[in-house]
Amino acid sequence: MLKWQKEMVIIGGGPAGLAAAIAAWDSGVKDLLILERHHELGGILNQCIHNGFGLHYFKEELTGPEYAERFAQEIEAKKIPFLTDAMVIRLSPDKKILFACENLGVVEITAQAIILAMGCRERTRAAISIPGTRPAGVFTAGTVQNMVNIEGLLPGKEIVIVGSGDIGLIMARRLTLEGAKVQAVVEIMPYPGGLTRNIAQCLEDFDIPLYLSHSIAEIRGKDRVCGVLVAPVDENMQPILSKAFPLDCDTLVLSVGLIPENELSQEAEVEIDKITNGPVVNEFLETSIPGIFACGNVLQVHDLVDNVTRESYKAGKMAAKYIKEHSLPLCQTHTKALDNLRYVVPHLISKKAEVEFFLRASKPLKNATFVVGNNLLTKKMREAKPGEMISITIPKEKLTSLEGPLEFRLLEANATK
């Protein structure tokens, strides 16, 4: 077995890993390596052929492959080392990586710093326990996206989509353009899960019905899906079968959420946030294991790849700083997401520098007030939605005066703290 020593290893060659590698390289770390399990760089962006990427970062509208190509070209221009078809199979707390690839066999790398950029995976039917038979024709939205955009295959002709996440919404439009009939999108929550622009452009523009507060009560079919039973749900999210109605379809597409790909993180004994399912990190994006950093969808599921890029550039710079200085400033002040907020990232701060925070609302709110600390900072928000991430940057001078944990609240109109 080959044994290597590297200053830095980036696990994942998608948008997060590529941005982190470029930032680390520009910060002076030349002894690094990107490990990507697929046969080319770019990650999931390679199958996202729709436009809408890069509006914030590049100030222009790109498709997923175009966005990825910008970074892949920079990787090649700078001659940053990478390996594709390289599957990481083990990660230990002492920063040893075991990976396998066809040309090299099994290789062990000991690294000074590691950046986790493995992305996320989709929830499956098992995660939401839909009753019924187990026929062919049930797919996740990402699988369907790969079938249509990469393989040139149409999964079916009459489609029902479960969940209103962004991938499902985008595939509703894509399948319609390819000649399929999307019967409906069924969402168990009383509000959509995707971006507002995707609701408008992917459903409303194509007259595709969206059933909020509804679920799939049954999948029908023996060898192949032949239909589903759709039912409204009560306040406990249980289907009201007396009001159920059938929809004919030959394909059921699941767009029911994404989960950070953190098996390796857990194997390395990295502390995991139970809400985000990603690592607990400090303001430098360093995990609970010194020298192991996390960024992109493996840390928190983003709705915009532009934010993934910004976050990952920071991770690359901070990992480079760790290598040079062998440690980073101590972060002991905890952050807390309270009223109407699900989570906040980062989880720990030093109070010695400006910090950008990412948060998600737990429910839709209009005319809300975003409050940080004991009126350390307030911001009026015309609208807050769970499907659209909130970001806020707090300057150093405000953090310096902070006592105790840094608490974040999203207060409804006319509500008091």
Secondary structure, 3 states (H helix, E strand, C coil): CEEEEEEEEEECCCHHHHHHHHHHHHCCCCCEEEECCCCCCCHHHHHCCCEEECCCCCCCCEEHHHHHHHHHHHHHHCCCCEECCCEEEEECCCCEEEEEECCCEEEEEEEEEEEECCCEEECCHHHHCCCECCCECEEEHHHHHHHHHCCCCCCCCEEEEECCCHHHHHHHHHHHHCCCEEEEEECCCCCCCCCHHHHHHHHHHHCCCEECCEEEEEEECCCECCEEEEEEECCCCCECHHHCEEEECCEEEECCCEEECCHHHHHCCCCECCCCCCECCECCCECCCCCEEECHHHCCCCCCHHHHHHHHHHHHHHHHHHHHHCCCCCCCEEEEECCCEEEEECCEECCCCCEEEEEEECCCEEEEEEEECCCCEEEEEEEECCCCCEEEEECHHHHHCCCCCEEEEEECCCCCC
